[in-house]
Amino acid sequence: MFEKNLHIGFLLDFYGDVLSERKRTVLDYYYNQDLSLAEIAGEIGISRQGVRELIKKAEEELYFYEEKLGLAERFRMAQQQAERLLGLLREKGADDEIYRAAESLANSVR
């Protein structure tokens, strides 16, 4: 469950702006601020069941965007490859200019 929370939070970072404000707010309350369904229901004035349904719909929407666009996965892969490149350059004793360029790339995707 914890891993799923991290994944939804990651997708929310990428696609949150395309969700409705209500869905974005509910996901933020639930995943980032760790509010309970009852607390969220009180904040936005709907039932706990309504909050749960809104969370599920918003999650489905985030997964849909990721399936179609793949931005979060591409970003994760870029992070991994940049770190790998930096490690290889460090290990091989690369030229300072090349190392700085790789370091800059790695920092831009952290």
ZIVENLIN-V97462 format. One record per pair of residues at least 12 apart in sequence whose ideal C-beta (glycine too) atoms are under 10 Angstrom apart, sorted by the first residue. I is the first residue (numbers start at 1). J is the second residue. Records with the same first field share a line. If there is no record, write none. Layout:
I->J, J
This chain:
4->31, 59
5->30, 31, 32, 34
6->31
7->31, 59, 62, 63, 66, 72
8->27, 30, 31, 32, 55, 58, 59, 62, 63
9->27, 28, 30, 31, 32, 62
10->31, 62, 66, 72, 73, 75, 76
11->27, 31, 58, 59, 61, 62, 63, 65, 66, 71, 72, 73
12->24, 27, 28, 30, 31, 32, 58, 59, 62, 72
13->32, 72, 75
14->62, 65, 66, 69, 70, 71, 72, 73, 74, 75
15->58, 61, 62, 63, 64, 65, 66, 69, 71, 72
16->28, 58, 62, 65
18->61, 62, 65, 69
19->57, 58, 61, 62, 65
20->54, 57, 58, 61
22->44, 46, 54, 58
23->54, 55, 57, 58, 59, 61, 62
24->58
25->40, 43, 44, 54, 58
26->40, 41, 43, 44, 46, 50, 51, 52, 54, 55, 57, 58
27->40, 54, 55, 58, 59, 61, 62
28->40
29->43, 44, 51, 55
30->51, 52, 54, 55, 58, 59
31->55, 58, 59
35->51
36->48, 51
37->49, 50, 51, 52, 54, 55
38->51
39->51
40->52, 54, 55
41->54
75->109
76->109
77->109
78->105, 106, 108, 109
79->106, 108, 109, 110
80->109
81->105, 106, 109
82->102, 103, 104, 105, 106, 107, 108, 109, 110
83->102, 105, 106, 109, 110
84->102, 106
85->98, 99, 101, 102, 103, 105, 106
86->99, 102, 103, 104, 105, 106, 107
87->102, 106
88->102
89->101, 102, 103, 106
90->102, 103
